[in-house]
Every structure is written in C-alpha cells, then in structure tokens.
Amino acid sequence: MDIDNFDTIAAIATPPGNGGVGIVRVSGSLVPDIIRQLLNKALSPRYASYSSFIDANGVVIDSGIALYFPAPASFTGEDILELQGHGGPVVLNMVLRRVLALGARLANPGEFTERAFLNNKLDLAQAEAVADLIFATTEQSVRSAQKSMQGVFSAQINELVENLTELRTYVEAAIDFVDEEIDFLTDGVVEKRIVNLLHSLEKIQQTAQQGRLLRDGMTVVLAGKPNAGKSSLLNALAGHEAAIVNDIAGTTRDVLRERIQLDGMPLHIIDTAGLRASDNPVEQEGIRRARAEIDKADKILLLIDAREPEPQELLDSLPTHIDVTRIYNKIDLSGLSPSMTHTEQGVQIQLSVKTGAGMDLLAEHLKQSVGYNDSADNVFIARTRHLEALKAAHEFIGSALNQLQSNAGELVAEDLRQAQQSLAEITGNFTSDDLLGKIFSSFCIGK
C-alpha cells in the first residue's frame, strides 16, 4: 500500500490530566516539513534530541525530547515524529494545535495502529492485542497480550492456513485432473490430513477460549434448588448485599448480575431463580430465565445443600458442554470439613458461605478456571470474534470430512475454501471494512 495516500495525522498519546511528561505523536508524509518548521533543525533518525517546540512567531511553546522514525522502519510504516514535553494539558494542546496548523489533522481513535495494520507492520490479531495490552487489568493478561502482539496466535493461525492451502491444492488438482492416478476420495491421505487439521484447530480453540476469559472475564452462573445458598454466595463474592436473602424458598425471581474482580481477574457472577417445579407463573418465568442464563455460561456453580441427597435429576438437566462445579454448601450444619476434590464428574467443593469456611478454595478454583495460575508461555489474548471464526472453520473442516466420506469431492474443496476464509478473518487477510472500523474505533486516540 502506498503510504503517501494517507493524510498526516497527529494526537496527544498520553492520558488526559497533569503529568510529568506528555507525548504528541505525528505520522505521515508531512513529518519532515513539520520537523523543520516546529523544531527549526534536522533530526537524526532514531536518536533522542533535546529541542524547543516553536510557534508560528518563533516563540518557544515548550522544550523536550524529539524522536524521528523515518518510513518504513516505524510503528505505522510511515514517517513518525514523537514530541515528549511537559505533561500539562494546556501546553500539550498548544503543541498539538501548532502541528495541526502545519498541515496534520487530528487522528481518529486507533488510527495509528490501523495504519500499522494497513501498511503490513502488524496483522489484525496483533493490532487488536495493542488495545488489549493497554486495557489489561492483571499481569497474566499483560503477558498474554504480549504473546498476541509478538505473533504467537497469528503464527498458529498462519500454520493452519498454510496446511489448508496445501490440502486444497491437492484436492483441487485431483478434481481437475480426473484422468490422473489420484483418487483422493479413497486413498486415505486427505482424510488423515483433515483429521489432523481438526485436532490442531481444537487445541487452538481451547487456548483461545482461555485467552478470551483472560480478556473479557468469565461468566459464572449460580444454579441450584431454592434455599441452596445462591444469593448468599453472590453477596459473599460481591462483598455487599446485592441480593435479598431469606429462608422463604423462591425469594429470587429474576436474574441478578454482579461484576467482580478476584485478585484482578474479571468475573461476571449471575444469580438465578431456584430450579424446581412451580405453579406460580412469576416463579416459572424466573426459572425460564435461569435456564437461559445457564445455557450461555462459561461455568456453572451448582449449589447443593450438603445435608440433602445429590439432585441427580437437576444435574442431568444441565448442559453437557459447560463445565459444572458442585458446591456443597452449609457444611457448618452438616459436620463436613472444607475440601476441594477432582472427580470424573468435575470439581466438588465443600464450604459454608455463612461462616466463610472453604471460600478460599472456591476463590482459588475460580482463578484457576480463568487461567490465573496457568503458565502464560502458551496463552494468548483472544476475542469473541476470534472464537467465532475458529468455530466456523472447525464446522467447515468437519463438513469437509463428512463430504469426503460421502464421495462428494467438489463439496470437500468448497468446505476447505470456506474454512480457510474464516481463519483469514482472524489475521485480517480477508476482512471487511465495516469490521475494521468497528475494531479500531474502540482504541484510544493517539494509539
């Protein structure tokens, strides 16, 4: 892409307010001319130079450090000027107005990073990781965002795309040259490679889901029979009286939501109506809404009164694709001790919300579920759109396997093409302008 086709843009790159240092960033073809008129001297590339920032009348606005990064060896791929002056909002705006008067325009949110993407300095997944790094709330999410920025996620996607390309070439050649001795429908080679692709994709999906939880937080739904202690647990996790707690069964009729931070890890806790048979139409609606939330959860905490038999019928009614942790509450009344065990059915925790016994075990379990204690070496930040693209690719590749087993060669080729296109949306090799606008508009101005 011709970088001279873009306007020169400028923005204050540091947060609003007073600070010791403030930065004005400029990118575009007018940078050399702006340097000459603003600084009244030349700058050596990639060397910090103490300079005076001069207005149109030759009066010094501020003094600080000026850095010049010539194209294409810069963040955006264009000529870049960074002016590091004093961090007062008035003086920064005076410097910015001077730069705008010299021909630049005010940058849109995320436009610097967008230009880095358009000029092939970053792919789309790496560009999104820039914003994720800025808004990271924990050390774990910082490390994971760095992994994405460094291209760990993109490298895995690119490897899948390369394997798909090779496979498509083989399949389409076999279709085009039917007289050759290539019967890909029965030789077993294509089937083996498709199965390997599915396994590789499933591993990436699992890691991407972990990365999505680190970025967006985990949605945890509290489910169980009436009076199992769901609302009490919500209050305990939230640290305040978010829900009404009463001995009368069926107190909670609607969905209650609380966003909490657990050692910096974001969690979306949802309290729901007790699940039981009821003739009350209001309670029935609450139960319907509870079921709807359960179906959308990342994790279900099923609260069980430790004094009662295990509710097998309720367990059987829960979605099988969502992780369920059984919480045996009220151990202060049952004589049990706090514990956490791992079984074939999942994690089981014995605790008392009322006394707090065992709540530390639950907190540790929730952090582990988000990935708090996992090594960040292989975890990268991912977004919902990445998961959707991976899911679509998995469905197309799975369909290709089915078509292969049905001897439908042309449909195999089309499914593989669709899978490759879905994966290309992640890195931006195939991306609509509307999606680009939506992604970069969520960035900070000056980034």
Secondary structure, 3 states (H helix, E strand, C coil): CCHHHCCCEEEECCCCCCEEEEEEEEECCCHHHHHHHHHCCCCCCCCCEEEEEECCCCCEEEEEEEEEECCCCCCCCCCEEEEEEEECHHHHHHHHHHHHHCCCEECCCCHHHHHHHHCCCCCHHHHHHHHHHHCCCCHHHHHHHHHHHCCHHHHHHHHHHHHHHHHHHHHHHHHHCCCCCCCCCCCCHHHHHHHHHHHHHHHHHHHHHHHHHHHHCEEEEEEECCCCCHHHHHHHHHCCCCCCCCCCCCCCCCCEEEEEEECCEEEEEEECCCCCCCCCHHHHHHHHHHHHHHHHCCEEEEEEECCCCCCHHHHHCCCCCCEEEEEEECHHHHCCCCEEEEECCEEEEECCCCCCCCHHHHHHHHHHHHCCCCCCCCCCCCCHHHHHHHHHHHHHHHHHHHHHHCCCHHHHHHHHHHHHHHHHHHHCCCCCHHHHHHHHCCCCCCC
